[in-house]
Amino acid sequence: MNQDSRKGEFLSMVQESAQAFIADHHTRDRLRTPSASLWAGLIDMGLTAALLPEDDGGADIGAVGAVRLTRLFGRALLPEPYVQLALVPSVLAAALPPGDDRDGVVTALTTAGDACALCWQEQGDAIDAWPVRSRLTAGRLTGEKVLSPLAERLFVTAEADGEPVLAAIHCGEAGVSVRTRADLGGGAIADMHFLETPISGTILKGAAAQRAARRGLDMGALATAAQLLGVAEGLNALTLDHLGVRRQFGRPLGSFQALQHRAVDLHMAAALGEASVEQAAELYDADPDAATTRAAISAAKARACEAAALASREAIQLHGAIGFTEESDVSLFVRTILGLTPRFGGALAHRRRFLALGGDIDG
């Protein structure tokens, strides 16, 4: 058995373990709120550390493995913020120098320490970590950020003397104020305000800070694209099942050719998104900093957004009146899609970045 075969078999085992765990511990929740016990279970299973190197207690599954897991989690409607609190911090850990801050990230992912998150977004549909208005002066941070979800340990993007920096801050420090609000998917968004907040240390500066944040955000966009596709696939399955059961004029709805064509459109959109995500993941594993990799990630996120939007529209219409009700499971999938679509940048922002990076719009 060659190395690729062994890796493929290992990834299949990880997926099967995750699928079995979800089947035993998770059900669709109409409140769409994360569960502390389920998150603890993900940690015990080693799934939160799956992207970490083996020396840190991880499985080192790479981007290819990560997107397969998040796609599975999307299909199951897992509300836990796996991408933001597990995958993105894993990427940051690889870039951080040895020390307490790096150890804190590894501990959070392997033994349920303080949750860690990259705190970068300031407004709108931005998909890059810089430029920012947050300023670091004499070891104190002043600025505003938008974060989802809230975490105890933050790695904040800022500028100091005109240079990009990535600084570590604990939410319990003086000068931190937080206002939370609900997002469309049922999760929570935290509006963060920092006023001369002391930092635990400037972790990275200049090009190193930019590279670490960029890799983390690209992993976030890629994994969220895969999660969106999983949600779309779950919703498509619900729609196809309805077409096979619901009868009109004495025949199943699925027997009408016009509806069969629409079902094919759903399948094709999801298949195209899947191919884009898989290609981008392979490129990320080969070279996460290449312009072609970043363009492929933007293409994948844009296509995933489009596939999920199509799945939502068709599900609501093809389910008829029940598709508009809160009681229908359609609403669970649609609200999840609404929450995930803008995360790490929506379709329009990623189309713009794709073109700016020289992507082939016909490719």
N, C-alpha and C positions, 0 to 999 in steps of 0.2 A: 504494500500500500504506500503510495507516494505522499508527500507532505500535504498537497492540496486535498487529497482524499481524507487524510486524517483530520485536517482542519474542518472539512465539511461535515464529517461524522461528529466531531466535537460540537460544532455549532448546532447540529440537529439535536444532540443530547441536551444542550442548554435550552433550546426552544421547547423540547418535550417536557423538560422539568418545569419550566415556567408555565407552560400550558396546564400541566397537571396541578400545579400550585394554585393557579387562578381558578380552575374549575372547583377546587376544594374550599377556597377561602373567599371568593368574591362573587357577589351577585350585583345586578344592575340596581343602582341606588338613585331614586328620583331626586334626592337632595343633592346629588353630585358633589359630595364632600369627601375629602380624603379620610382614611381611617388610620389611626396611629397603630393599631394592631396589624393591619395589613402591611403598612410600611415596615414595621418590625419584622414581619414575616419575610418580606423581600430582602431585608438585610441578612436574616438568618440563612436564607437560600443562597446568599452570595450574589444576588442579581443586581444590587445597587453598586457593587464593586466589580461588575463583569467587565468593565472597560479598563480597569486598573491593571498595571503589570503584575505578573505572578509574584514578584518580590514583595509587593505591597499587599498580597493576599487577594489579588484579583484573578480574573480568568483571561484577561487580555484578548477579548473576542474581536477587537477592532471595530471599525465603522460598519463593516458588513454584518457582523453579529449584532451590533447595536440597533441597526435599522430593522432587523428581523424581529428583535424583541419588542421594539416600540410599535411596530405594525401589529404584532400580536396583542399588545396592551390596548391599542386603539380599537381593535375589533371587539375586545371584551369590555370596552368603555371603562377602563381603569381610570379613576379620577386622580390617583396619586401623581404628583408632579415629578415623574421619573426623569424626564429630560432635564429639567432645571436643577434638581437637587441630587442627581446621580451622574448623568452623562457629562454635562458641562463641567461640574467640579472635577470629574476624573481627568478631563483634558487640562484643566488648570493645574492639577496636582503634578502632571508630567512636566509642566513648565516652571513650577516654583522651585527655588533652591532649597536644599535640606534645612530643616528648622521647624520651629513650633507651628508655623502656619501651614506648611505642607503636611506635617504630622496630623494637624487638626482636620484637614480634608480627608486624609486616609482613614482616620478614626471615625469620622462621621459616616463614611461609606461602608465601613466594615463592622463597627461595633456600636452604632447608634449614638455617636457623639453629637455635638451641636451641628445642626444642618448648615450647609454652606451654599452660597449662591454667588453668581457673577451679577453685580449691580451696575448696569451700564446705561439703560435707556432713560432718556430725559423727556422726549416728546415725540408725538406723531408715529409715523411708520418707518422710523430710522432703522437701518439694519447694520450700521457700523458703530464701533465703540467710540470713535472720535470723529469730528471735534465735539467737545463738551464744554458746558459752562461751569461745571464744578471745579473749584480751585483748592489746591493744597498749599498752605502757607505755614511755615514753621511747625510742621507736624500736625496741623489741624485742618480739617476739611470743612468747606462751606459749599453748599449746593443743594440741588434737588434731583431726585431720581424716581423712576417708576419701577416697581418690582413685583413680580408674580411668580411664586408665592413668597411670603416673608420667610427669612431664615435668620438664625442667630449670628452666624459669622458671614460677613460680606466682603467681597473683593470688589472694590469700587474703582471705576475708571474716573480719572481726573487729570488735571494739568498742574504742573509745578514749574514755574519759570519758563513757560512756553514748551515744556516737554511732557509727553504723555507718561502717566504713572498709573500703576495698579496698586492700590493701598488696601490693607486689611483693617477692618473695623468691626467691632462687636456691637450689636444692636442695643445692648444695655448701657453703652457709654453715654456720658453727658452730651447734650447737644443734639441728640437724635429724637426726632418726633415722627410719628407714623399715623397716617389716616388710611383706613382700609375701606374698600368698596367692592361690590360684587361685579364680576365680569359676566358677559353674555352666556358663558358656558357653565356658570354656577360656581366658579372658583372665586378666589379673592385677589384683588389688586391692592398693593400697598403704595401709597404716595409717601415717599421718604423725604424728609427735610433734615439737612445737616447744618449745624451752626457752630463753627469752630470745634468740631468733634475731634477729640484726640484719636490718632490712629495707633495701631499696635506696631506698625512698621511699614515703610515703603517697600513693597515686595519686589516690584519690577519697574524699570524705567526705560524710556525711549523705545527702540525697536523691539526689545524683549517684551515689554508690556503690550505693544501693539500686536505682536505675533501671538502671544498667549490669548489675549482677548479675542482676536480674529478667529483663531482655531476653535475656541470655545463657542463663539456665536455661530460659526459654520456648522459645528457639530449639532448645535441646538436647532438650526434651520433644517438640517438634513434629517435628524431624528424626528422632528415635528412633522416634516413632510411624510415620513413613513407612518407616523401615528395617524395623521389625517387619512392616509390611504386605508389604514386598517378600519377606521371608523366608517369610511365610505363603503368598504367591502361589507361590513356588518349591516349597514343600512340597505345596500343593494340586495343582500340575501333576504332581508325582511321584506323588501318590495317584491322580489321574485316569488317568495312564498305566498304573499298576498295575491299575486296574479294567478297563482296556481289553484288557490282555494276559492277566491271570490268569483261568483258566477253572475253573468249578465246575459239576458236573452237566451237563457238555458245553456250557456256555454261558459267555461272558465275564461276569465279575462285574458289569460296567457295564450289563448288559442287565436286571438285576433292578431293579424299580421302587423298592423301598425304598432301595436304594443310590443310585439316581438322585436321590431326594429329599434324601438326605444330601449329595450332591455339590452340589445347588442351594443348600443351607444354607451350605456353605462359600463358594460364589460370592457369595451375598448378604451374608455377614458381611464379606468382603473389599471388596465394592463400597461398603458403607455406611462402612467405615473410610476408603476412598479419598476418598469425597465429603467426609467430615469433615475429613480432612487438607488437601485442596485448599481448602476453605472457610476453614479456620484460617490457612493460608498467605497467602491473599489479604487477610484481615483484618490479619495481622501486617504485611504490606507497607504497608497503608493507615495503621495506627495500632497500633504494638506495645504501647503502654501502656494501651489501652482495656480496661475490665473485660470487655466482650463478646469481645475478642480472646483474653484469657487464659482465659475460660470455654470458648471454642471450642477452644483448644489442649488443655485438660483433657478435653473431650469426645472429641477426636481420639485422645489417648493412651489413654484408657480403652477406646474402641472398638477400637483397634489391638491392645491387650493381649487383649481378648476374642476377636478374630478369630484371633490367633496361637495362643491357647490351644485354640480349637476345631480349628484346623488340626492342632495337635499330637495332640490326643486322637483325632481321626478317622483321621489317618495311621497311628498306632500300631495302632488296632483294625482298620482296613480292610486293612492290609498283612498281618494275621495274625501268625504267630509270627515272621516275619522282621522285623516292625516293632519288636520288642523287642530286637533284636541290635545290638551296636556296629558290626558289619560293614556294616549297611544304611545307605544315605545318609539315611534317615529320622532317624537319630541325630544327624547333622550339623546338620540343620535344627532339631530339637527342642532340642539343647543351645544353639544360638545364640539361640533364642527364650527359653530359661530365663535366659540371661545378659542379654538386652536388656530383658526385661519390667520389672524393677525400676529400670532406669536412668532417672534424672530423674523418678522417681516411678512407682509402680505404679497399677493401675486404681482401687483403693480410695481412695488418696490424691487422685487426680485427680477422682474422683466427689465427694469431700468439698469440694474446692476449687471445682468447678463449681457446687455448691449455694451455697457461701459467697459466690460472685461473682454470685449471682442468676440463674444459668443456668436456662433452661426445660427441665425434665427430659423434656418431651414433644417438644422441638424437635430 
